[in-house]
Amino acid sequence: NWWHWVERKVAFQLQPLFITKEATQAKLQFEYGTRGKQTLTVHILTRNGSSRQFLLPSQGDMPTPFEKVIDLPPSELMELSIETDGQARRLGEQDARMAAWIIRNVVITPVSP
């Protein structure tokens, strides 16, 4: 059960592991929750410089599961970044950390169609 509070943007640098050639797609899964109404922008950068982007509108629900099959081989994924358009605020009176949203349990799985 891994989690991270995020003030604005989080980026994961991805390292390819041994993946069979049959895996021509990748399944991206994680949970997220925003502190109030926000839109998260998910950006995937590939090793050849191309990118994919999609939006996750949120009303402040916690936690919200996300799952998407991406039509790219997992070995081609170089970076996953997620950024909010929301404002960070203190987590609590006794906690000075600033956060707009939380991300949990990021998993990328090879998929063979």
Secondary structure as the mmCIF struct_conf table of DSSP 4:
data_model
#
loop_
_struct_conf.conf_type_id
_struct_conf.id
_struct_conf.beg_label_comp_id
_struct_conf.beg_label_asym_id
_struct_conf.beg_label_seq_id
_struct_conf.end_label_comp_id
_struct_conf.end_label_asym_id
_struct_conf.end_label_seq_id
STRN STRN1 TRP A 3 VAL A 6
BEND BEND1 GLU A 7 ARG A 8
STRN STRN2 LYS A 9 GLN A 13
TURN_TY1_P TURN_TY1_P1 LYS A 21 GLU A 22
STRN STRN3 GLN A 25 THR A 34
BEND BEND2 ARG A 35 LYS A 37
STRN STRN4 GLN A 38 THR A 46
TURN_TY1_P TURN_TY1_P2 ARG A 47 ASN A 48
BEND BEND3 GLY A 49 GLY A 49
STRN STRN5 SER A 51 SER A 58
BEND BEND4 GLN A 59 GLY A 60
BEND BEND5 MET A 62 PRO A 63
STRN STRN6 THR A 64 ILE A 70
BEND BEND6 ASP A 71 LEU A 72
HELX_RH_3T_P HELX_RH_3T_P1 PRO A 74 GLU A 76
STRN STRN7 LEU A 77 THR A 84
BEND BEND7 ASP A 85 GLY A 86
HELX_LH_PP_P HELX_LH_PP_P1 GLN A 87 ALA A 88
STRN STRN8 ARG A 89 GLY A 92
TURN_TY1_P TURN_TY1_P3 GLU A 93 GLN A 94
STRN STRN9 ASP A 95 ALA A 99
BEND BEND8 ALA A 100 ALA A 100
STRN STRN10 TRP A 101 VAL A 111
#
